Amino acid sequence: MRRIQRVAGVVVGSAVGDALGGPFEFGPQGAFSARFPAPGAGGEMCGGGGWDPGEATDDTQMAVLVAQSLLERGELDLPDIFTRFQRWAASEPKDIGLQTEDVLTNGMPWDLAAAIHFQVNQRAAGNGSLMRASTSAAHFAAAGQEATMDAARRIAALTHGDRAAWEGTAIFHELIRVTFEGTDPLPTLPDILALVHPEHRARYATVLAPDWHPDRATEFNGAVWPCLGSAVWALRTTTSFEDAIRAAIDLGGDTDTVAAVTGGLAGAYYGLDAIPAHWTQPLHVPLPGFDGRVLHLADLLHLAHRLGS
């Protein structure tokens, strides 16, 4: 498989999972399959819960902002990314995480806002940095293991002061990098875990173990480690992009983000062509705060080609 197929698979796959999962957020387990029992029948981009059919949520919107900064600035410009996030947050998007909103609107500078939020609240291990990591993972994969994991941590730290969020995002970045090389990412997990900060390694080792099941999670999947663990579980226990997404959404809970992370991993693994066309055709990504711009499939593919070049 050509590398660009995997790059496009990450970007589009994550957006597709996000848009499919959004209408089922905080719903019960099995709701997706109960409504759409026959795989491949179509109609799954149903909208609901405030989302139009095929509309991507804040997960993909923030991922696009990261991509645009990387491409327009030609480097990792953290203050620029933070400014774009602030502009987006000020436009009252349909959905924004409570922690992310506080960090982006508390008036503190880019390099202090998340750290101060964490000092005050002592809770900042949500999946809000992992959810937007598809585009940065695609971009930094070519730079190698150390560079991609470092970039993941630095981008995550813009909104999440808890290192647990940094490490989960770094693991995702590295999984994407090895998948781009044509390697099965699952057997590489022990080596990746060895690169995780010691204070968080055991927690991730638990949820990424081959015998772990999301039913064994001790926290809601809005936290970063069960979110990543659930996405890896969905990839490990299925044999197609579509089945992985269905499994992720059927877990219930924070379905848009779990499916977005799953879509990124499965998109890299199976490639763009494995993503059903009836899922990609209605896909669109509004960018609140940016002159009413809406990205469609062609725009995301153009973005992916530039990120992967």
N, C-alpha and C positions, 0 to 999 in steps of 0.2 A: 504494500500500500504506500502511495506517495505521502510524504510528510505533510503536504498542504492539506490532504484529506483529513488528517488527524487534527491539524491546527483548526481548520474550519469546523470539524466535529466538536471540538471543545467549546468554541464560541457559540455556535448555533445550538449545540446539544444542551448547554447550560441554559440558554434562553428558552428553549422549548420546554425543558423540565420546569422552569420557573413559571411559564405561562400556563402549563397544564396543571401545576400544583396549586397555583394561586386561589382558584375558586374553592378548593377543598381544605384551605388552611384552618386549623383548629377543629376540623371535623373528626368523626370517629374512624377507627380502623376499618379498612375494607370498603370505604365509601366509593372510591373510584371504580373498582371492579363490580361493585353492586350496580352502579349506574351504567357501566360499559362492560358487560360481561364477555363480549366477544372481541378478542384482540384483532385489530386491523379493520374493524367495521366502520370506523370513522365517527365524527361528531364529538370527539373527546375535547377539542378546543371549544368548550361550551360556554366559557365565561361564567360570571356569577360572583357573588360576594363583593360587588363593586367593580369587578374587572370585566372588560369587554372580551368577546371571544378572541383568543390569540394575543391578548395584551400581556406583556411582560411587566413584572412588578419592580420594586425598588432594587431587588437583587441585580437584575440585568441593567437597569438604569445606571447604577453606580459602577458596574463593570465597564459600561460604555464610556463613562466619564474618565475612568482610569486609562482606558485604551486611547482616548482622544488626547489626553495629556501626554502619554508616552510618545505618541506619534508626532504631535505638534511641537513638543519641546525637544524631542530627540534624545531624551535622557530621563532618568527617574528624578523628577522635580517634585518633591514632597509638598512644599508650600503651594505649588500650582494645583496639585490634586486636591489638597484641602480646600483651596479657594473655590474650585469647581463644585466640590461637595457642598460647601456653604451656600453657593448660589442656587444649587438644586434644592437644598433643604428649605431655603427661604421662600421658595415658590409654592410651598404647601403641596407636595406630592401626595398622591392617594394613600401611600403607605410609607412609613419610615419608622425604624426601630426606636424605641424610647431612649435607649442609651445613645445611639447614633445622633438622634435629634438634639439631645442635651449637649453632647460634645461639640456639635457643629453650630450651636446657637448660643453657647454660654459666654461668648465674647472673648474667650481666651485665645492666645496665639496658637498657631498650628502645632508647635512642638511642646505645648503644655496642656492643651485642652483635655486630651484623653487621660493623661497621667493624673491630672487634678481630679477629674471625674472619678477615677479609680480610687484615689486616696480618700475621697469623701464617702463614696458608696461601698467600696470594697467588693463590688460585684461588677465584673466587666468581661466575663467569659462567654458572652453570647456568640452566635454564629454569624454576626453581621459583617465580619471581615472575610470569613470563609466564603460567604455567599457571592461575593463580587470578584472572586479570584480567578475566574476563567480567563480573562483577557491578559492579566499580568502573567499568569502561568504560561500562556501561549507565547508571550513576548520574550520572557526571560529564559525559556527552556534552552535556547541555543547558547546561552552564556555559561552553562555548566551548573553543576550541583551546588557549589557554595554560593554562587551569585544569585541563583534563582531562589534559594531558601532565604538568603539575606534580604532580597527585595521583598519577598512575601512578608517577612517579619516587619520590615520598615513600613510597608503600606498598611498592614494590619494595625500597627501602633498609632496610626493617625486617628483612629476612632476607638480603639480598644486598648485600655491600659493594662489589662491582665495578660501576662505572657502566655497563658494557656491558649488564647486566641491567636497569638503570633505563631505558636508551634503548630497548631492545627492547619493554619494557612500555609505554613512552610512544608508540611507533609504533603498537602494537596499539590503544591507547586512541583515538588520532586516526583510525585506519582505521575504527573503529566509529562515531566521531562523524560522519565524512563520509558513511558509509553510511546512517546514520539520516536524513540529509538527502535521501536518494534519489539520491545521487551514486554513480557507479561508483567504488569506492575505488582501483582499480589505476592509473588515470591520475593520481591525486593523489600517488602515491608520491614523485616528484621534489620536490614542494613540501614533503612531510612530511620527507624526508631533509634538506632545508635547515635544519630545526629540530633535528636531531640534533646532539649534542655533537661538535665537530670531530674529537676523538680517536677516535670510533667511527663516523663517518659513512661512511668508505670501506668498512668491513667490512659494514655494512648495505646499502650501495649494491650491493655485489657479489651478496649473496644475494637481494636484492629486484629484481634486474634482470630484464627480460622474458625473456631467453634463458638464465637460470640454471636448472639442474636439480639436484635433491638429490644425484645421483650425483657432482656436482662439489664437494660439501662437503668441506672439509679437516678438519672436526672431527665427532665423533659428534653426533647430533641431540638429545642431552641438553644441549648448550650452547645458549644463548639465541638466537644469530643463525641457525644452521642450522635450529633449530626453527621460528622465525618464517618464515624463508625457505621452508621446506618447506610450511608452512601456506598461505602466499601462492601458492606454486606449485600446490598442490592446488586452490585456488580458481580460479586463472587457467586451468588446463588442463582443467577439467571444466565441465559445464553444469547440474548439479543438486546439491542438498545431499547426497543419497545418494552420488553419484559422487565428490564431493569427499572425503567421509569414507573411502570405500573406497580412494581413491588415497593418502590420508594414512596409513592403517593398513598398506597394502601396502608402504610404505617400510621397515617393520621398525624395530628400535631402540626408542626411547622412544615407543612407539605411543600410550599413553594421553594423553600431553601434546601430542604433535603433532596427534592427532585432536581433543583438547579445544580447542586454539587454532584449528584448521581449523573445528571446529563452531561456534565463536563467530563467526568471520568469515563463514562460509557461512550461519549462522542469521540474522545481520543482513542479509545480501544477499538471501536467498531468502524470509525470513520464517518464522514459526512453522508455518504450514500446509504448508510444503514438507518438514517433518521427518516421516518415516514414523511412523504411529501405532503400528506394531508395535515401534518403537524407544522411543517415549515411554511406553507403557503399563507395561512392567516396570521403568522407571527408578526408582531410589531412592537416597537419599543419607544414609547413616548419619552421625551427628555424635558420635564418641567423646568422652567427657568431659562431655557435655551431657545427662545423665539418660536416655541411651538413645534420644534422639529420632532419628527417621528421616523425612526429607522425601521426598514423592512428587511426581508431576507437578503436582497441584493446588497443593501448597505452593510449588513453584518458580514457577508462574505467578503466584501471589499475590505472591511476592517480586519478580518482574519488574515487575508492575503498580505496586508501591510504589516501586521503584527508578526507574521511568520517569515517575512522576507529578510 
